[in-house]
Structures are given as structure tokens and as C-alpha cells.
Amino acid sequence: MINSSKGPAGGFYITEKQKNQPVINIVETIDGKNVFNQCGLGLSKCSATHPCPIHDDYKKVRDLFENLCRQKKINDLCAPVNSGLAYLLG
């Protein structure tokens, strides 16, 4: 997913091949594959047959986010930051 090198001139970097991977690879690595099936309220027993109060609305948002993560590549996120149109501030 990401490469690193140690030392005074070290740091983190990604290759061109890594830039072309979908964002979903990172999301699933960090949050797990079930992140797109979880309840919006964090309830463990929420389901289509026993929905929480926001189940249907949250499912739509969750599905849209999953599709975005599948379609967008890492490079799609880099380009606006590199051009100054978007920022990654912590």
C-alpha cells in the first residue's frame, strides 16, 4: 500500500502502480471489509428485517460512499492536493 525508507532523508512514498489502486483497498485494510455493512448508529443488531431509525437513509449514504471508494483511485485524491485545490490538514 505504501513504502517507507528509514534515515535522515527517509519518509513515506507510493509508486505509480500504488497510485492507481482504488481507495477501497486502503479503507478495507484500515477499517475491515464489514465497514460498509455496519449500522449508522453503531448498533450490533441492526438489519433490513430489524432496522434502526436511520437504517434506510444511512444505507443509501453508505452505498454511495462504497461506490466512490471503488471508483476513485489514490491518484484521484493526490491531484487536487498537489494542485492546491484541496488540503489534507490534521
C-alpha positions in Angstrom: 0.0 0.0 0.0 2.7 2.4 1.0 6.5 2.3 1.0 8.9 3.8 3.6 12.6 4.3 3.9 14.5 5.0 7.2 17.1 7.6 7.9 17.5 11.3 7.7 16.3 11.5 4.1 13.7 8.8 4.7 9.9 9.1 4.6 6.9 7.6 3.0 6.1 7.3 -0.7 3.9 5.4 -3.1 4.8 4.1 -6.6 2.9 4.9 -9.8 1.3 1.4 -9.5 0.2 2.1 -6.0 -1.3 5.5 -7.1 -3.6 3.5 -9.5 -5.1 1.3 -6.8 -8.7 2.0 -5.7 -9.3 3.9 -2.5 -11.3 0.9 -1.3 -8.1 -1.1 -0.8 -7.0 1.4 1.9 -10.4 1.7 3.5 -10.8 -2.1 3.8 -7.2 -2.5 5.1 -7.8 0.0 7.9 -11.5 -0.5 8.8 -12.1 -4.0 7.5 -14.4 -5.4 4.8 -17.5 -5.0 7.0 -17.3 -1.2 7.3 -19.9 -0.9 4.5 -22.3 -3.2 6.3 -22.3 -1.5 9.8 -25.2 0.3 11.4 -25.1 4.1 11.2 -25.9 4.2 15.0 -23.3 1.6 15.8 -26.0 -1.0 16.8 -25.0 -4.6 16.6 -28.5 -6.0 15.8 -29.5 -3.5 13.1 -30.5 -5.2 9.8 -33.0 -4.9 7.0 -35.5 -7.0 9.0 -34.8 -5.2 12.3 -33.8 -1.7 11.2 -32.6 1.2 13.4 -34.4 4.6 12.9 -31.8 5.7 10.3 -31.2 2.3 8.6 -32.7 3.1 5.2 -31.2 6.6 4.9 -27.8 5.5 6.1 -27.7 2.5 3.8 -28.0 4.9 0.8 -25.2 7.1 2.1 -23.0 4.0 2.9 -23.6 2.5 -0.5 -22.7 5.8 -2.2 -19.5 6.0 -0.2 -18.6 2.4 -1.0 -19.1 3.1 -4.8 -17.0 6.3 -4.5 -14.2 4.3 -2.8 -14.4 1.6 -5.5 -14.3 4.1 -8.4 -11.7 6.6 -7.1 -8.0 5.8 -7.4 -5.4 7.1 -5.0 -4.1 9.4 -7.7 -7.6 11.0 -8.0 -7.1 12.1 -4.4 -3.5 13.3 -5.0 -4.1 15.5 -7.9 -6.3 18.2 -6.2 -4.0 18.3 -3.2 -0.9 18.7 -5.4 -2.6 21.5 -7.4 -3.7 23.4 -4.2 -7.4 22.8 -4.8 -7.8 20.5 -1.8 -6.0 20.2 1.5 -5.1 17.4 4.0 -4.8 19.1 7.3 -4.9 17.1 10.6 
